[in-house]
């Protein structure tokens, strides 16, 4: 759609230039043809020329517009408001100053210089409006007693964001499918805006349409999580429609987008986590958060577990806590599918999670607890 609009603007500009300047061109080259004297013909010729010019340039113009959109989305409302007011004021002043120059009817001064002045004054107005916006705000505010009280309250209650606060939390495919981000965001522990890039949504849709039943279920679960996030009024969820067409991999696109927006990548993908850290991109890893909030166990502590399978080493058994933490029970194979009391001997923190080592409270094998 944007491509068609840009090409249409090129056609309109070409038609206007053709109607204004092509008659002068015909006179310079002594082209005398009654057919060329019609304004409609000159408009069509100019429009066709600019249509061909738009074909190779539309792509670059569209990319430039997307970059401008991203840049503007990062700015505050007051920045955009006072910047617009300053730009319009500068252009009006430039127009008033150009009236005298236009009246001189000198070739360069009357035609080119007013345009140059327009750009210069517009830029100066924008800079003055944006760099001094706090002073402009104070100038227009009425300092009544009530306003002063409200301003003091806002200064006390409003939490100022510092350099450690990043507005956008960019979700990757794995963390959406995982689903725990919904519960975490619902509790209010995630600040800022949850940003879902369009290329992540496309990957989710591709997974949901997969012929593999397992992938299809995971993809549909991810889409359900997105819908649930969007319906929550307490969560700020936004879509990012841009794309990096020169990059094929979704993980690389996420890292580039995080650098562009100064955002944080939210994932539970171990490899994406390490690559992001290497490129100095902040990462929130859901798995690391889950491991951090698991209850701490200390050697000598007792717990009741059910041995569900045989371990890798001789006579070992494996049990699990409710949060998924694996417990390796010494001599646990003698208590398969039984609930026993164990005492913790040590705990090991790994990249995959926390592992607890324990042994039965009974020192002899196979002795059952007294009822």
VOPA-38219 format. One record per residue: residue in three letters; x negated, y, z negated of N, C-alpha, C in turn. Coordinates in steps of 0.001 Angstrom, whole numbers, padded with zeros to 6 digits, always signed. Atoms other than C-alpha are relative to their C-alpha. Layout:
AlaXYZXYZXYZ ...
END
This chain:
Unk-000830-001205+000000+000000+000000+000000-000865+001256+000000 Unk+000884-001162+000072-002781+002420-000921-000735+000212+001317 Unk+000697-000090-001282-004579+001607+002334+000878+000683+001044 Unk-000917-000613-000971-001503+002555+004383+000190+001494-000283 Unk-000166-001420+000345-001085+005826+002466-001216+000803+000438 Unk+001235-000701-000400-004738+006786+003075-000049+000171+001506 Unk-000001-000095-001464-004446+005995+006790+001045+001003+000483 Unk-001025-000982-000365-001222+008007+006958-000460+001432-000223 Unk+000541-001337+000256-002949+011004+005381-001024+000385+001064 Unk+000953-000266-001076-005752+010698+007947+000736+000401+001278 Unk-000771-000303-001212-003160+010713+010737+000591+001401-000076 Unk-000574-001336+000161-001431+013816+009336-001066+001091+000125 Unk+001092-000978-000096-004738+015650+008909-000495+000115+001432 Unk+000447-000023-001386-005808+014638+012412+000971+000735+000903 Unk-000988-000715-000804-002539+015877+013882-000060+001500-000219 Unk+000092-001440+000288-002870+019231+012107-001244+000620+000623 Unk+001233-000520-000605-006482+019675+013203+000108+000030+001517 Unk-000165+000022-001452-005587+018649+016733+000835+001159+000507 Unk-000848-001121-000420-002820+021245+016951-000705+001337-000150 Unk+000640-001284+000273-005080+023993+015566-001256+000233+000829 Unk+001331-000212-000566-008489+023397+017150-000198-000585+001405 Unk+000203+000573-001331-008081+021266+020294+000202+001020+001128 Unk-000085-001027-001063-006817+024255+022376-001298+000803+000143 Unk+001280-000708-000071-010088+026050+021470-001060-000861+000685 Unk+000955+000909-000635-012062+022968+022510+000203-000038+001507 Unk-000278+000010-001454-010334+022867+025899-000517+001285+000654 Unk+000479-001273-000565-011173+026548+026418-001519+000037+000082 Unk+001468-000018-000004-014839+026041+025480-000548-000819+001167 Unk+000477+000881-001065-015253+023183+027968+000710+000259+001334 Unk-000684-000405-001233-013096+024946+030593+000900-001112+000556 Unk-000943+001031-000425-010561+022160+030672+001346+000675+000239 Unk-001267-000653-000358-007575+023566+032506+000960-001053+000525 Unk-000991+001010-000362-004708+021133+032546+001307+000360-000684 Unk-001284-000393+000564-001073+021954+032075+000471-000997-001054 Unk-000388+001039+000958-000633+018671+030232-000602+000261-001378 Unk+000692-000259+001260-003150+019789+027581+000549+001217-000735 Unk-000528-001209+000631-001227+022968+026836+001134-000296-000974 Unk-001090+000350+000910+001500+021108+024966-000554-000302-001390 Unk+000448+000233+001383+001125+021165+021176+000174-001460-000401 Unk-000242+001395+000355+002604+017668+020899-001144-000899+000462 Unk+001107+000803-000532-000177+016246+023071-001238+000166-000873 Unk+001159-000249+000857-002863+017880+020944+000154-000670-001366 Unk-000242+000668+001284-001223+016541+017761-000248-001499+000112 Unk+000167+001446-000195-001146+012995+019147-001470-000354+000172 Unk+001429+000279-000212-004794+013159+020315-000762+000083-001327 Unk+000670-000148+001301-005962+014453+016918+000351-001127-000955 Unk-000423+001087+000889-003906+011823+015071-000676-001313+000378 Unk+000641+001245-000441-005342+008989+017201-001477-000010-000370 Unk+001428-000076+000338-008927+010196+016677-000218-000269-001484 Unk+000171+000185+001447-008518+010361+012905+000479-001381-000457 Unk-000397+001369+000329-006732+006997+012876-001173-000956+000165 Unk+001190+000834-000204-009857+005370+014334-001086+000314-001037 Unk+000978-000352+001036-012009+007312+011844+000374-000641-001334 Unk-000451+000533+001294-009879+005995+008948-000275-001495-000146 Unk+000162+001455+000083-010420+002313+009825-001250-000411-000779 Unk+001180+000418+000780-014047+002058+008561-000145+000715-001343 Unk+000210-000799+001216-013701+004685+005804+001049-000245-001075 Unk-001082+000191+000971-010437+003631+004113-000450-000848-001187 Unk+000468+000883+001072-012153+000854+002115-000798+000762-001045 Unk+000837-000751+000941-014690+003238+000579+000817+001051-000753 Unk-000870-000975+000667-012046+005872-000152+000840-000691-001082 Unk-000809+000745+000966-009887+003231-001890-000823-000368-001226 Unk+000879+000313+001128-012852+002129-004035-000278+001232-000846 Unk+000225-001239+000737-013547+005750-004953+001210+000400-000832 Unk-001226-000327+000737-009910+006278-005963+000143-000883-001230 Unk-000080+000903+001148-010036+003190-008211-000959+000413-001105 Unk+000959-000449+001002-013164+004486-009928+000503+001251-000721 Unk-000558-001215+000604-011474+007849-010486+001132-000353-000965 Unk-001097+000426+000879-008406+006089-011943-000540-000561-001310 Unk+000595+000561+001215-010587+004149-014377-000572+001105-000876 Unk+000592-001110+000747-012419+007332-015368+001074+000834-000691 Unk-001076-000803+000588-009168+009246-015940+000716-000749-001117 Unk-000682+000782+001037-007641+006397-017953-000762-000005-001324 Unk+000802-000029+001217-010502+006708-020435+000094+001337-000736 Unk-000051-001329+000591-009816+010393-021101+001287+000198-000795 Unk-001169-000290+000832-007425+011776-023690+000973+000913+000741 Unk-001031-000827-000628-004205+013605-022869-000382+001479-000020 Unk+000393-001409+000080-005568+016957-024076-001111+000323+000995 Unk+001076-000210-000982-008656+016532-021877+000586+000203+001388 Unk-000604-000106-001322-006527+015992-018778+000863+001257+000120 Unk-000890-001161-000044-004044+018745-019695-000784+001298+000186 Unk+000748-001255-000081-006560+021538-020299-000921+000016+001225 Unk+000767+000041-001240-008700+020322-017391+000843+000404+001194 Unk-000905-000370-001103-005700+020635-015045+000339+001481-000041 Unk-000326-001429+000121-004746+024051-016401-001192+000848+000433 Unk+001189-000755-000394-008340+025276-016008-000240-000047+001489 Unk+000196+000127-001453-008560+023936-012437+000986+000872+000768 Unk-001023-000807-000691-005274+025563-011378-000288+001485-000176 Unk+000329-001415+000243-006279+028871-013004-001179+000442+000864 Unk+001149-000344-000839-009635+028804-011202+000367+000134+001467 Unk-000416-000070-001406-007986+028141-007838+000835+001254+000273 Unk-000801-001235-000178-005496+031008-008352-000918+001219+000041 Unk+000941-001119+000000-008333+033415-009206-000802+000045+001294 Unk+000739+000042-001261-010287+032232-006149+000864+000489+001160 Unk-000895-000450-001071-007238+032823-003926+000189+001521-000044 Unk-000146-001455+000113-006735+036331-005294-001260+000722+000465 Unk+001241-000631-000439-010402+037118-004741-000263-000143+001478 Unk+000237+000241-001425-010287+035734-001199+000895+000831+000905 Unk-000905-000788-000845-007458+037984-000022-000748+001117+000720 Unk+000786-001072-000617-009923+040819+000605-000898-000544+001106 Unk+000904+000591-000990-012343+038517+002451+000760-000438+001249 Unk-000796+000430-001148-009585+037094+004658+000400+001202+000864 Unk-000388-001198-000746-008541+040629+005618-001116+000582+000849 Unk+001115-000530-000787-012030+041406+006997-000055-000585+001412 Unk-000019+000662-001310-011503+038973+009909-001405-000247+000553 Unk+001348+000383-000441-015210+038053+010028-000055-001523+000086 Unk-000068+001453-000248-015842+034553+011380-000354-000859-001201 Unk+000420+000861+001108-017791+032996+008475+000619+000439-001330 Unk-000446-000520+001290-016787+035233+005578+001505-000178-000183 Unk-001460+000054+000108-013061+035136+006337+000546-001427-000009 Unk-000524+001365-000105-012737+031391+006942-000702-000981-000938 Unk+000754+000997+000769-015516+029398+005206-000205+000425-001449 Unk+000307-000460+001351-016377+031575+002197+001172-000149-000970 Unk-001117+000235+000943-012830+031461+000682+000106-001452-000455 Unk-000057+001415+000372-012966+027641+000730-001089-000324-001027 Unk+001101+000219+000942-016366+027658-000997+000345+000583-001369 Unk-000408-000626+001258-015041+030070-003622+001068-000826-000719 Unk-001061+000811+000583-012015+027817-004158-000588-001176-000781 Unk+000633+001140+000669-014218+024814-005006-000793+000445-001235 Unk+000831-000478+001110-016567+026848-007223+000872+000400-001185 Unk-000868-000464+001084-013784+028495-009238+000799-001168-000605 Unk-000721+001160+000524-011857+025203-009531-000895-000805-000945 Unk+000930+000737+000854-014946+023475-010951-000260+000748-001308 Unk+000235-000794+001209-015671+026329-013359+001215-000028-000926 Unk-001212+000056+000813-012049+026336-014509+000161-001336-000705 Unk-000086+001333+000604-012130+022584-015115-000981-000142-001152 Unk+001012+000110+001043-015353+022797-017118+000365+000835-001229 Unk-000390-000852+001127-014114+025694-019239+001193-000596-000741 Unk-001189+000575+000631-010786+023964-019857-000296-001233-000817 Unk+000276+001264+000693-012318+020643-020925-001029+000152-001122 Unk+001044-000118+001026-015402+021744-022880+000429+000849-001185 Unk-000447-000887+001091-013525+024330-024961+001443-000294-000398 Unk-001429+000277+000207-010224+022524-025347+000435+000117-001458 Unk-000366-000142+001411-010327+022484-029151+000265+001457-000351 Unk-000229-001429+000245-010631+026276-029170+001298+000458+000650 Unk-001272-000364-000649-007757+026555-026689+001178-000481-000832 Unk-001078+000513+000838-005621+024362-028922+000245+000901-001211 Unk-000133-000857+001173-006321+026525-031951+000611+001350+000373 Unk-000527-001291-000434-005497+029651-029945+001518-000039+000158 Unk-001432+000073-000294-002030+028406-028951+000820-000488-001193 Unk-000739+000493+001152-001108+026896-032321+000393+001158-000917 Unk-000476-000992+000973+000974+028956-034764-000354-000491-001381 Unk+000507+000413+001312-000669+028823-038165+000995+000341-001111 Unk-000944-000182+001093+002458+028725-040328-000438-000868-001183 Unk+000364+000750+001188+002249+027354-043828+000279-001482+000178 Unk-000357+001405-000215+004017+024157-042799-000996-000673+000941 Unk+000964+000572-000947+001645+023633-039852-001339-000269-000669 Unk+001268+000189+000703-001374+024067-042119+000079-001241-000881 Unk-000162+001178+000844+000018+021468-044531-000035-001283+000829 Unk-000007+001182-000854+000676+019015-041692-001391-000299+000534 Unk+001352+000192-000529-002807+019581-040289-000911-000620-001058 Unk+000812+000578+001081-004375+018834-043676+000365-001456-000235 Unk-000414+001387+000178-002285+015679-044001-000555-000881+001106 Unk+000512+000778-001122-003326+014529-040536-001494-000249-000138 Unk+001432+000184+000180-006969+015093-041357-000294-001075-001038 Unk+000201+001017+001027-006556+012877-044413+000433-001382+000472 Unk-000572+001283-000359-004436+010158-042813-000534-000550+001310 Unk+000437+000478-001313-005776+010017-039272-001397-000599-000104 Unk+001291+000680+000044-008584+007500-038960-000786+000352+001255 Unk+000828-000390-001126-011327+008856-036743-000785-001211+000504 Unk+000768+001106-000575-012879+006348-034370-001429+000458+000224 Unk+001415-000322-000172-016645+006238-034302-000576-000834+001125 Unk+000636+000689-001118-019185+004702-031971+000160-001512-000096 Unk-000182+001440+000126-018458+001216-033365+001390-000453+000438 Unk-001358+000344-000414-014795+001359-032288+000087+000035+001522 Unk-000184+000071-001446-014109+000227-028735+001463-000261+000278 Unk-001449-000005-000192-010619+000797-027415+000513-001281+000637 Unk-000541+001106-000784-010231-002072-024954-000583-001333-000450 Unk+000380+001381+000276-010311-005740-025983+000440-000826+001210 Unk-000267+000639-001286-010564-007632-022685+000087-001512-000204 Unk-000227+001426+000224-009080-011140-022832-000434-000813+001219 Unk+000351+000892-001100-010555-013970-020777+001000-001157+000045 Unk-000985+001059-000231-008703-017024-019487+000038-001001-001154 Unk+000061+001036+001037-009898-019440-022189+000696+000432-001285 Unk-000591-000447+001264-008773-017316-025124+001514+000171+000133 Unk-001447-000093-000207-005326-016775-023573+000620-001383-000079 Unk-000513+001372+000032-004820-020504-023023-000061-000557-001422 Unk+000162+000465+001382-006085-021202-026564+001186+000408-000876 Unk-001222-000437+000673-003208-019124-027954-000178+000635-001360 Unk+000174-000545+001349-004719-018156-031306-000099+001522-000002 Unk+000108-001459-000072-005242-014567-030082+001341+000647-000327 Unk-001324-000554+000305-001474-014043-030414+000196+000130-001510 Unk-000155-000042+001455-001465-014924-034119-000952+001013-000633 Unk+000967-000952+000557-004615-012889-034772+000449+001435+000259 Unk-000452-001353-000331-003282-009813-032961+001259+000369-000784 Unk-001249-000268+000726+000071-010146-034717-000264+000412-001438 Unk+000342-000369+001370-001629-009862-038108-000604+001394-000097 Unk+000559-001346-000001-003194-006545-037072-001500+000079-000140 Unk+001451-000007+000155-006837-007605-037290-000717+000464+001269 Unk+000599-000448-001256-007475-006701-033632+000451+001431+000274 Unk-000312-001406-000241-007670-002940-033080-000085+000327+001489 Unk+000103-000475-001371-007213-001039-029844+001037-000640+000908 Unk-000915+000469-001049-005594-002197-026605-000474-001350+000510 Unk+000304+001291-000626-005453-005803-025418+000157+000166+001506 Unk+000012-000239-001446-006404-005579-021746-000077-001341+000736 Unk-000007+001220-000812-005504-008369-019302-000293+000380+001440 Unk+000320-000328-001399-007298-007980-015957+000853-000814+000956 Unk-000827+000668-001005-005383-008898-012834-000659-001287+000491 Unk+000668+001203-000492-008058-011403-011750+000094-001138-001025 Unk-000232+001039+001008-007611-013272-015072+001410-000564+000146 Unk-001375+000447-000206-003854-013401-014472+000099-000899+001229 Unk-000012+000830-001203-004477-014792-010978-000604-001377-000275 Unk+000600+001285+000344-006743-017498-012405+000969-000837-000835 Unk-001003+000716+000781-004050-018415-014940+001093-000580+000891 Unk-001034+000469-000911-001481-018669-012180-000511-001178+000845 Unk+000592+001101-000781-003854-020864-010158-000041-001286-000836 Unk+000038+001170+000883-004296-023195-013160+001407-000546-000216 Unk-001382+000430+000220-000522-023266-013758+000587-000711+001216 Unk-000481+000638-001237+000034-024326-010119-000837-001216+000382 Unk+000898+001104-000321-002623-027074-010283+000764-001317+000107 Unk-000600+001327-000127-001789-030632-009229-000310-000881-001210 Unk+000348+000713+001233-003481-031863-012417+000992+000386-001095 Unk-001051-000287+000990-000763-032190-015068-000561+000689-001237 Unk+000595-000615+001192-003135-031279-017942-000312+001468+000249 Unk+000292-001393-000334-004355-028125-016207+001284+000801+000148 Unk-001265-000708-000200-000786-027235-015280+000632+000390-001336 Unk-000552-000294+001332+000345-027447-018915-000790+001119-000674 Unk+000836-001034+000615-002614-025335-020076+000262+001365+000637 Unk-000267-001262-000678-001942-022688-017434+001339+000592-000384 Unk-001323-000501+000376+001736-022429-018294+000012+000472-001456 Unk+000108-000455+001389+000853-022173-021983-000627+001390-000052 Unk+000628-001316-000048-001429-019232-021154+000974+001076+000452 Unk-000996-000970-000465+001368-017478-019235+001037+000279-001088 Unk-000948-000196+001110+003732-018033-022184-000604+000898-001082 Unk+000663-000836+001003+001176-016487-024545-000013+001454+000455 Unk+000005-001373-000517+000882-013412-022290+001378+000640-000136 Unk-001354-000532+000136+004647-012976-022231+000325+000308-001460 Unk-000248-000240+001424+004773-013287-026024-000749+001238-000481 Unk+000762-001194+000371+002028-010664-026407+000678+001269+000504 Unk-000605-001194-000593+003825-008262-024091+001305+000386-000686 Unk-001290-000278+000639+007122-008583-025973-000139+000546-001414 Unk+000214-000505+001354+005574-007644-029332-000135+001522+000025 Unk+000025-001464+000010+006267-003971-030044-001211+000565-000736 Unk+001130-000494+000801+003375-003686-032505-001339-000161+000697 Unk+001251+000235-000716+000757-004697-029929-000059+000867+001250 Unk+000232-000764-001226-000693-002470-027223-000621-000926+001031 Unk+000457+000915-001047-000988-004685-024146+000091+000727+001338 Unk+000036-000660-001302-002038-003286-020767-000582-000939+001042 Unk+000551+000743-001134-002801-004698-017342-001041+000869+000716 Unk+001000-000691-000821-005880-003778-015311+000136-000531+001422 Unk-000289+000428-001369-005005-003872-011608-001229-000014+000899 Unk+001191-000050-000845-008518-003237-010324-000649-001369+000153 Unk+000720+001242-000251-010795-005927-008966-001387+000336+000536 Unk+001354-000138-000538-014443-006397-008028-000128-001018+001128 Unk-000090+000916-001131-014139-007891-004571-001347-000576+000402 Unk+001322+000499-000361-017887-008284-004166-000496-001078-000960 Unk+000380+001003+000995-018002-010654-007196+001016-001128+000055 Unk-000887+001159-000120-016594-014178-006991+000406-000557-001355 Unk-000272+000650+001267-016848-015463-010577+000769+000922-000947 Unk-000842-000770+000919-014239-014336-013120-000802+000468-001211 Unk+000791-000379+001177-016728-014342-016028-000886+001203+000299 Unk+000840-001141-000394-019040-011959-014149+000838+001262+000138 Unk-000905-001148-000110-016083-009694-013390+000356+000547-001383 Unk-000338-000433+001361-015166-009614-017096-001138+000808-000612 Unk+001153-000711+000562-018678-008550-018082-000151+001367+000650 Unk+000120-001286-000689-018764-005834-015428+001109+000958-000438 Unk-001111-000842+000449-015334-004551-016492-000248+000511-001415 Unk+000305-000424+001373-016435-004470-020146-001051+001108+000003 Unk+000995-001066-000105-019471-002380-019166+000624+001280+000529 Unk-000626-001169-000613-017301-000076-017063+000884+000750-000991 Unk-000949-000619+000932-014723+000556-019805-000553+000136-001412 Unk+000578+000043+001339-017100+000196-022768+000912-000799-000930 Unk-000925+000829+000755-014806-002586-023958-000696-001200-000626 Unk+000483+001204+000674-015177-005871-025848+000646-001205+000663 Unk-000512+001239-000574-014812-009319-024273+000466-000907-001136 Unk-000549+000918+000997-012547-011610-026327+000081-001379+000645 Unk+000100+001312-000622-013248-015290-025640-000230-001060-001055 Unk+000509+001107+000799-013883-018728-027084-000877-000902+000860 Unk+000911+000687-000913-016136-019756-024190-001434+000234-000483 Unk+001358-000115+000553-019609-020483-025592-000962+000610+001017 Unk+000928-000503-001020-021422-019811-022296+000235+001477+000300 Unk-000310-001415-000228-019598-016521-021639-000471+000845-001176 Unk+000466-000710+001188-020411-015494-025196-001491+000284+000090 Unk+001445-000180-000061-024151-016029-024701-000416+000928+001143 Unk+000332-000878-001129-024257-014352-021273+000349+001450-000319 Unk-000408-001359+000376-022369-011328-022628-000982+000608-000995 Unk+000976-000498+000976-024741-011004-025581-001317+000342+000678 Unk+001250-000264-000706-027724-011210-023217+000072+001318+000771 Unk-000179-001235-000763-026284-008318-021166+000487+001157-000877 Unk-000348-001057+000960-025563-006264-024322+001465+000411+000082 Unk-001439-000247-000018-021791-006574-023951+000596-000568-001283 Unk-000583+000504+001256-019899-006843-027297+001001-001128+000257 Unk-000864+001166-000160-018037-010131-027758+000696-000300-001328 Unk-000738+000549+001136-015326-011307-030142+000305-001456+000332 Unk-000179+001425-000251-015458-015116-030296+001001-000563-001003 Unk-001057+000524+000875-012295-016725-031659-000490-001187-000802 Unk+000523+001160+000729-014160-019911-032581-000865+000425-001184 Unk+000828-000500+001093-016681-017961-034649+000863+000572-001117 Unk-000923-000525+001008-013815-016187-036406+000647-001134-000784 Unk-000633+001136+000669-012119-019502-037145-000965-000674-000971 Unk+000989+000609+000900-015339-020924-038609-000275+000884-001209 Unk+000309-000919+001091-015868-017803-040689+001065-000009-001089 Unk-001084-000058+000983-012467-018008-042391+000321-001372-000594 Unk-000219+001309+000617-012658-021727-043200-000462+000032-001447 Unk+000386-000004+001426-012834-022432-046935-001414-000539-000193 Unk+001374+000394+000292-016336-022761-048340+000013-001173-000974 Unk+000131+001142+000903-017247-026074-049879-001433-000038-000519 Unk+001320+000058+000617-020170-026651-052236-000278-001436-000425 Unk+000337+001356+000433-022070-029855-053108+000530-000277-001405 Unk-000589+000381+001277-020385-031709-055960+001501+000174-000051 Unk-001448-000212-000035-016864-030595-055025+000689-001260+000498 Unk-000744+001183-000396-014288-033375-054728+001204+000390+000844 Unk-001180-000212-000836-011530-033701-052138+000568-001346+000404 Unk-000693+001218-000417-009024-036230-050924+000158+000008+001515 Unk-000043+000050-001464-009308-037326-047272+000431-001395+000435 Unk-000308+001293-000606-008202-040117-044935-001038-000299+001070 Unk+000992+000401-000996-010900-041953-042987+000744-000521+001224 Unk-000785+000336-001194-009625-042189-039391-000810-000720+001063 Unk+000779+000710-001011-012552-043526-037359-001416-000258-000519 Unk+001358+000361+000375-016052-045007-037527-000962+001065+000514 Unk+000985-000996-000382-019024-042632-037422-001070-000556+000924 Unk+001061+000410-000925-022079-042742-035157-001105-000786-000705 Unk+001026+000724+000752-024454-043947-037853+000610-001207-000712 Unk-000443+001241+000634-024274-047256-039688+000815+000277-001259 Unk-000901-000034+001163-021420-047660-042206+000690+001356-000207 Unk-000645-001316+000184-020275-044031-041680+001460-000043+000430 Unk-001375-000224-000404-016648-043009-041478+000232+001487+000205 Unk-000281-001396-000325-015110-039801-040194+001418+000341-000433 Unk-001305-000535+000392-012257-037780-041681+000065+001459+000429 Unk-000196-001383-000428-010795-034373-040889+000868+000738-001016 Unk-000868-000856+000798-009401-031515-042920+001134+000533+000864 Unk-001147-000524-000738-006183-029769-041950-000412+001023+001058 Unk+000438-001002-000964-008139-027009-040161-000910-000577+001081 Unk+000803+000636-001028-010037-029546-038033-001448-000221-000374 Unk+001382+000197+000424-013282-029552-040011-000298-001490-000158 Unk+000358+001420+000055-015049-032913-039614-000780-000312-001268 Unk+000679+000468+001209-016142-034802-042727-000606-001371+000293 Unk+000691+001273-000182-018739-037537-042378-000144-000656-001373 Unk-000053+000682+001300-018195-040041-045193-000993-001157+000018 Unk+000961+001098+000147-021091-042278-046237+000734-001260-000465 Unk-000685+001265+000264-019981-045949-046302+001503+000104+000220 Unk-001428-000227-000208-016657-044685-044993+000684-001062+000828 Unk-000647+001001-000838-016101-047574-042583+000693-001085-000821 Unk-000648+000982+000857-015106-049738-045538+001372+000480-000475 Unk-001287-000565+000447-012122-047436-046153+000805+000503+001194 Unk-000690-000438-001214-010712-047181-042605+001511+000099-000224 Unk-001438-000272+000080-007193-045684-042468+000510-000004-001445 Unk-000392-000101+001408-007196-045242-046253-000299+001403-000530 Unk+000203-001301+000642-006905-042103-048358-000844-000220-001253 Unk+000917+000188+001127-009814-041841-050802-000476+001358-000495 Unk+000643-001180+000558-011472-039318-053054-001489-000032+000335 Unk+001411-000086-000348-014893-038151-051876-000602+001201-000706 Unk+000723-001107+000583-017536-035865-053305-000951+000558+001056 Unk+000811-000661-001029-019342-033340-051069-001467-000067-000397 Unk+001455+000039+000233-023088-033868-050738-000713+001167+000671 Unk+000606-001135-000706-023930-031144-048165+000948+000461+001089 Unk-000792-000571-001101-022486-028939-045425-000949+000565+001038 Unk+000846-000452-001107-023907-028062-042008+000818+000871+000936 Unk-000662-000916-000917-022931-025079-039860-000662-000119+001359 Unk+000515+000123-001359-023350-025700-036112+000756+000943+000923 Unk-000674-000867-000977-022377-023822-032952+001411-000491+000287 Unk-001326+000557-000266-019436-026190-032537+000936+000139-001190 Unk-000838-000143+001184-018184-025623-036087-000728-000466-001244 Unk+000579+000403+001281-018735-026740-039663+000174-001506-000188 Unk-000030+001436+000253-019580-030324-040607-000346-000234-001474 Unk+000176+000275+001424-019291-031660-044166-000412-001461-000172 Unk+000447+001354+000322-021137-034701-045486+000450-000331-001430 Unk-000533+000393+001307-019616-036621-048391-000184-001498-000198 Unk+000040+001435+000305-019578-039994-050100+001148-000305-000955 Unk-001124+000339+000884-016849-041896-051934-000355+000228-001464 Unk+000221-000177+001429-016426-041177-055594-000468-001313-000621 Unk+000441+001310+000481-016793-044937-056211-001385-000289+000556 Unk+001371+000272-000435-020439-045949-056054-000139-001347+000684 Unk+000094+001310-000617-019710-049530-054949+000932-000084+001195 Unk-000770+000117-001235-018362-050552-051527+001284-000784-000254 Unk-001248+000776-000063-014768-051585-051124+000762-000078-001287 Unk-000742+000040+001249-013732-051084-054736+001165+000986+000084 Unk-001179-000859-000119-010224-049686-054769+000197+000769-001290 Unk-000318-000802+001178-009040-046976-057065+001072-000711-000838 Unk-001001+000545+000884-007117-048051-060080+001268+000833+000096 Unk-001256-000731-000081-003494-047167-059846+000431+000459-001385 
END
